[in-house]
């Protein structure tokens, strides 16, 4: 049976309505930021001097996969390495990006979890320009008399808003690492930078265990 013009029109309208519904359902940057913080808060941390239980490790594996989805890893890693990109071999670049990603995860995920479980914080209305959005957060650890302004830089990647940078009191994390990596490469070369990152990752894994 051949499709009629009416059937084709109805099918087209159905597809368009489904696409429109999917677009409308996509969380905006503020809701994404709230979801990111909620995910950080659910990361399990081991008590001082102890290891995570098997159940906590299993829970963290799920949370880490969820957290990974909040970051535009390809763009974030590429921007961090961009000023020194031509100094790396293809193998060195791929290895450096993989190690750097693991360092971010092993440091930022549990540390952020502890911060958000203890801190008082508030999120401001996103400042959206095109496909980029900044969400500013004021955070405070009352007992430590510590205050900080964190700006989450989001980009609309099509399916989701994802983080491409984070600023602490106005200082870009990506630019900070660009400068740090540049100084190390100038003194020790790209292989020296890679060794430093691998040594640092092994040290962190020795204390916190390998990440999922």
C-alpha positions as CSV (number, residue, x, y, z in Angstrom):
1,X,0.0,0.0,0.0
2,X,1.5,3.3,-1.1
3,X,1.6,6.2,1.4
4,X,-0.9,9.0,0.6
5,X,0.0,12.7,0.7
6,X,-2.1,12.9,3.9
7,X,-0.2,10.1,5.6
8,X,3.1,11.7,4.6
9,X,2.0,15.0,6.0
10,X,0.8,13.5,9.2
11,X,4.1,11.6,9.6
12,X,6.1,14.7,9.0
13,X,4.0,16.6,11.6
14,X,4.5,13.8,14.1
15,X,8.2,13.8,13.7
16,X,8.4,17.6,14.0
17,X,6.2,17.5,17.2
18,X,8.5,14.9,18.7
19,X,11.6,16.9,17.9
20,X,9.9,20.0,19.3
21,X,9.0,18.2,22.5
22,X,12.5,16.9,22.9
23,X,13.9,20.4,22.5
24,X,11.5,21.8,25.0
25,X,12.4,19.1,27.5
26,X,16.1,19.9,27.4
27,X,17.2,21.4,30.8
28,X,18.4,24.9,30.7
29,X,21.8,25.9,32.2
30,X,20.4,26.7,35.7
31,X,18.7,23.4,36.0
32,X,21.8,21.7,34.6
33,X,23.9,23.5,37.3
34,X,21.5,22.3,40.0
35,X,21.8,18.8,38.7
36,X,25.6,19.0,38.7
37,X,25.6,20.1,42.3
38,X,23.2,17.4,43.3
39,X,25.4,14.8,41.6
40,X,28.5,16.2,43.4
41,X,26.7,15.9,46.7
42,X,26.0,12.2,46.1
43,X,29.6,11.3,45.7
44,X,30.7,9.0,48.6
45,X,33.8,9.9,50.5
46,X,35.7,7.5,52.8
47,X,36.2,8.5,56.5
48,X,39.7,9.7,57.3
49,X,42.1,6.8,57.2
50,X,39.6,4.3,55.8
51,X,38.6,3.0,52.3
52,X,35.3,3.2,50.6
53,X,33.1,0.1,51.1
54,X,32.3,-2.0,48.0
55,X,28.7,-0.6,48.1
56,X,30.0,3.0,48.1
57,X,32.4,2.2,45.2
58,X,29.5,0.8,43.2
59,X,27.5,3.9,44.0
60,X,30.3,6.2,43.0
61,X,30.7,4.4,39.7
62,X,27.2,5.4,38.7
63,X,27.6,8.9,40.0
64,X,30.9,9.4,38.1
65,X,29.3,8.4,34.9
66,X,26.5,10.8,35.5
67,X,29.0,13.6,36.3
68,X,30.9,12.9,33.2
69,X,27.8,13.8,31.2
70,X,27.9,17.4,32.5
71,X,31.3,18.2,30.9
72,X,32.2,18.8,27.3
73,X,35.4,16.8,27.7
74,X,36.5,17.0,24.1
75,X,36.3,20.8,24.0
76,X,37.6,21.3,27.5
77,X,40.7,19.1,27.0
78,X,41.4,20.5,23.6
79,X,41.2,24.1,24.8
80,X,43.6,23.3,27.8
81,X,46.2,21.9,25.4
82,X,45.6,24.3,22.6
83,X,48.5,26.8,23.1
84,X,51.1,24.0,23.1
85,X,49.3,21.6,20.8
86,X,52.0,21.6,18.1
87,X,54.7,20.6,20.6
88,X,53.0,17.2,21.3
89,X,53.2,14.1,19.2
90,X,49.8,12.6,18.5
91,X,50.5,9.8,21.0
92,X,51.7,12.3,23.7
93,X,48.6,14.5,23.2
94,X,46.2,11.6,23.5
95,X,47.9,10.3,26.6
96,X,48.2,13.7,28.2
97,X,44.5,14.5,27.7
98,X,43.5,11.1,29.0
99,X,45.6,11.5,32.2
100,X,44.5,15.1,32.7
101,X,40.8,14.0,32.5
102,X,41.4,11.4,35.2
103,X,43.2,13.9,37.3
104,X,40.2,16.3,37.1
105,X,37.8,13.4,38.0
106,X,39.9,12.1,40.9
107,X,40.4,15.5,42.4
108,X,37.3,17.6,41.5
109,X,34.5,15.0,41.9
110,X,35.1,13.9,45.6
111,X,36.4,17.4,46.7
112,X,33.4,19.1,45.2
113,X,31.2,16.6,46.8
114,X,32.6,17.4,50.3
115,X,32.4,21.2,49.6
116,X,28.7,21.1,48.5
117,X,27.7,19.0,51.5
118,X,29.2,21.5,53.9
119,X,28.8,24.9,52.1
120,X,26.1,27.4,51.9
121,X,25.7,28.5,48.3
122,X,23.3,30.3,46.0
123,X,23.1,30.4,42.2
124,X,22.3,33.5,40.2
125,X,20.2,33.7,37.1
126,X,22.2,32.5,34.0
127,X,23.7,35.1,31.7
128,X,23.0,33.6,28.2
129,X,24.8,34.8,25.1
130,X,24.0,32.7,22.0
131,X,25.0,29.1,22.8
132,X,27.0,30.0,25.9
133,X,25.8,30.6,29.4
134,X,27.5,31.7,32.7
135,X,26.0,30.6,36.0
136,X,27.5,32.4,39.0
137,X,27.5,30.8,42.4
138,X,28.4,32.4,45.7
139,X,29.7,29.8,48.2
140,X,30.6,30.0,51.8
141,X,32.1,27.6,54.4
142,X,31.0,29.3,57.6
143,X,33.2,27.3,60.0
144,X,36.3,28.0,57.9
145,X,35.4,31.7,57.2
146,X,35.9,31.0,53.5
147,X,34.0,32.6,50.7
148,X,34.3,32.1,46.9
149,X,32.6,33.1,43.7
150,X,32.5,30.3,41.2
151,X,31.3,30.8,37.6
152,X,30.2,27.7,35.6
153,X,30.7,28.3,31.9
154,X,28.2,26.2,29.9
155,X,27.8,25.6,26.2
156,X,24.8,24.3,24.3
157,X,26.1,21.3,22.5
158,X,22.8,20.3,21.0
159,X,21.6,17.5,23.2
160,X,22.6,19.2,26.5
161,X,24.3,22.2,28.1
162,X,27.8,21.1,29.1
163,X,30.6,22.7,31.0
164,X,33.5,24.1,29.0
165,X,35.3,26.0,31.8
166,X,35.0,27.0,35.4
167,X,36.2,30.3,37.0
168,X,37.1,30.7,40.6
169,X,36.9,34.4,41.8
170,X,37.2,35.4,38.1
171,X,40.2,33.2,37.2
172,X,39.6,30.7,34.4
173,X,40.6,27.1,35.2
174,X,41.3,26.4,31.6
175,X,43.6,29.5,31.3
176,X,45.3,28.6,34.6
177,X,46.2,25.1,33.3
178,X,47.3,26.5,30.0
179,X,49.8,28.7,31.8
180,X,50.9,26.0,34.2
181,X,51.4,23.5,31.3
182,X,53.2,26.1,29.2
183,X,55.7,26.8,32.0
184,X,56.4,23.1,32.6
185,X,56.8,22.4,28.9
186,X,59.3,25.3,28.5
187,X,61.5,23.8,31.2
188,X,60.9,20.0,30.8
189,X,59.3,19.5,27.4
190,X,56.0,17.7,26.7
191,X,57.4,14.4,28.1
192,X,58.2,16.1,31.3
193,X,54.7,17.4,31.6
194,X,53.2,14.0,30.9
195,X,55.5,12.4,33.5
196,X,54.4,14.9,36.1
197,X,50.7,14.3,35.4
198,X,51.2,10.5,35.5
199,X,53.1,10.7,38.8
200,X,50.4,12.9,40.3
201,X,47.7,10.6,39.1
202,X,49.4,7.5,40.6
203,X,49.8,9.4,43.9
204,X,46.1,10.3,44.0
205,X,45.1,6.7,43.1
206,X,47.3,5.4,45.9
207,X,45.3,7.5,48.3
208,X,41.8,7.3,46.8
209,X,41.9,4.2,44.7
210,X,41.4,3.9,41.0
211,X,38.3,5.7,39.6
212,X,35.5,3.9,37.8
